[in-house]
């Protein structure tokens, strides 16, 4: 489980917004520029987390995120488009052979068509995944 500490800035019905300082692990992360920063300096990140312990504004808390969920999301975002692109190129090449088209051009067109389709698939799948609690960070402890 990946964990981080932060301060609760806003509380909703079942969730809370937690402002965390980027850790040293963030510096080596390839996706650090894509983290959602809401106000503050570039060293602060604000995330929405499930408020399982009843934290209130200005409470210092520990949040966690399942690494298995993180791996699933990473695979969806990084690998699925590559696999769709390769599949499109292979299918485009085979169709071009059957109909005597230029294989290079048809492979490129089919590859990019499949890549575009993968973006739609990832967006749809990501929306469904974001509704599930297992893909959201969770407040596990209030620190004193």
Secondary structure as GFF3:
##gff-version 3
##sequence-region A 1 144
A	DSSP	beta_strand	2	11	.	.	.	ID=ss1
A	DSSP	beta_strand	15	21	.	.	.	ID=ss2
A	DSSP	alpha_helix	24	27	.	.	.	ID=ss3
A	DSSP	three_ten_helix	32	34	.	.	.	ID=ss4
A	DSSP	beta_strand	44	50	.	.	.	ID=ss5
A	DSSP	beta_strand	60	65	.	.	.	ID=ss6
A	DSSP	alpha_helix	67	74	.	.	.	ID=ss7
A	DSSP	pi_helix	75	79	.	.	.	ID=ss8
A	DSSP	alpha_helix	80	99	.	.	.	ID=ss9
A	DSSP	alpha_helix	103	130	.	.	.	ID=ss10
A	DSSP	three_ten_helix	133	135	.	.	.	ID=ss11
A	DSSP	beta_strand	137	143	.	.	.	ID=ss12
###
